[in-house]
């Protein structure tokens, strides 16, 4: 019986060590945005690796003007955006992968639809190549430290509610922000 207990104890220690090693490896290798610079629709340069400097979650929506599911998704987010701003502490950045002449359609599209979020241009597909994105719409949520915490490919009606829930899970709630401000005082 003592041999069984020793073997079980040894097995448990090995399992614990393997589990801890795996967790540290996953934590250490959390995927982040690549160090590339894109331009916004007004011509300003934006370094992608600095997008979460303020510590709040960021939704990144990769789209194109010719992609109908992309436009449906962004329209659905636009419909609830004001509610999200009251409910969650989140930022949204839409990144267009339109090339050539289509790239010139992005700013009029954003202006016409009244998008209140930042829109970046990636006409050379730097981001999609760096992250291995094969198709769109493609959504990522960055945690407050800049790690890619969630990825979603495609769009179905109602998927925007899942995004809001993921943001809340990552701490992007107004209550949490209010509590942080109270602690600083």
N, C-alpha and C positions, 0 to 999 in steps of 0.2 A: 504494500500500500504506500510506503514511503517513496518508492521508486516512481509510482504513478503521480504522486504529488510533486516530486522534483521535476518530472518530465512536463507536467502541466504548467508548473511555475516557469520553467525554462521556455516553454512554448509561448506563454503569455508575455514574457519579457521580450521575446523575439518579435511577436506580433505588435507589441507596443512600440518597439524601436522602429520597425518597418513603417508603421502608421505615422509616427512622428516625422520620420525622414521624408515620407511622401508629402505630408502637410507642409513641411518647410520648403520642399522643392516647389510645390504648387504656389506657395506664397511668394517665394523668391522669383519665380518665373512668370508672375502675373503679366499679362499682355497689356502694353500701353500703346498709345498712338505713336506713330513714327515721327522722327524729327525732320519734318518737311514743312515748307512754308507755302501756303496758298494765298490767293488774294480774295478779298470780299467783293461784292458786286459794285462797290464804290471805288475799287482800285487799291485799297489798303492791304498791306501784307499782314498775314496772321500765321504765327508759328503754332502748329497743331499741338506740340508737346507742352504748350503753356496754357491750354484751354481750361484747366481746372485749378488755376491759381487761387481762386477764392474758396475752395473746399466744398463746393456743392455739386451734386450730380449734374451731368450734362448728357442730354440726348443728342446723338448725332444721327441724322437721317441722310443717307446717301441716295440721290435721286437723279433723274434726268427729265427734261421738259417733254420728251417723247414717250415717257413711260406712264401709261394710264394708271396702273396700280400705285405708282409713286405719287401721282397728283391726287388720287383719291385719299391716300393716307395723309398727305399734308393738308388737304382740305378738311379732313375729319379732325386733325389736331388743331387746325385753325378755329374750328367751331367751338372747341372746348378750352382753348388756350387761356382766355381770361379767367375761367373757373380754375384752371390749373395754377395760375399765378396767385390766386387767393388761397389755394389749398396746399400747394407744394413749393418748395424752394428749389427750382430747377431751371436750367438753361437749355435752350434748344438751338442747335446749329444744323442747318441744312447744307449739304455739300453736293453741288451739281457736278456730274461727270460729263456734261455736254461738251462736245468738241466742235471746233471750227465755227461755222456760221450759227449753229444751234446755241453756242455759248452766249451769243448776243441776245438770245431770247430770255435768259434767266432773270435779269433785272426787271424787264417789263412784266414778267410773270409774277415775281415777288411783289412788285408795286401794285399791280392790278388786283392781286388777291389780298393785299393788306397784311402780308406776313410781318409779324412783330419780332421776329427772331433774326439772328445773323445768318446770312447766306454766303457761302464760300464757293469758289470756282476751282475745279480740278480738271481742266481740259486735257491734261497729259496723263490722267489716271494714276498719279503718284500714290494716292491713298489706297486705291483698289489693288494696285500691284503689291504694295508693301504689306497689306493685310490679307491678300489672297481672296479678295471679294470677287466672286464669279458672276453674280447677278444682283439685280435691284428690284424693288426697294430693299435696302439693307439698313437696319437700325442697330445702333450700339448705345449702351448707357455706360458712361464712365462714373465710377464712384468719386467721392470727393478728393481722392488722392491721385486721380488720373488713370486708374486701372480700368481696363475694359471688364465690366462686371456682368454684362448681358449683351447678347447678340440675337437678332431676329432677321430672318430672310423672308421676304414676301409681305403681302398685306391681305388681311381679311377684315370685313366690317367689324368694328368693335375692338380691334387690336390695340387701339390707342388707350383703352382703359387698362389693359395689361401693362402698358408702358408706365402709366401713372402709378400703378401698384408697385412695380419694380423700383421706381424712383423713391416711393415711400419706404420700401424695404431697405433702401440704401441710406436712409436718414434724411431724405429731402422733404421734410415736412416743415410747415411754418411754425408749429409748436416747438420743434427742436431748435430752430433758429432763435425764437423768442427766449428760450431757456438759456442759450449760449450768451445772448446779449445781457440777460439778467445776471449771469455769473460774472461777466466782465465788470459790471458796475459795482 
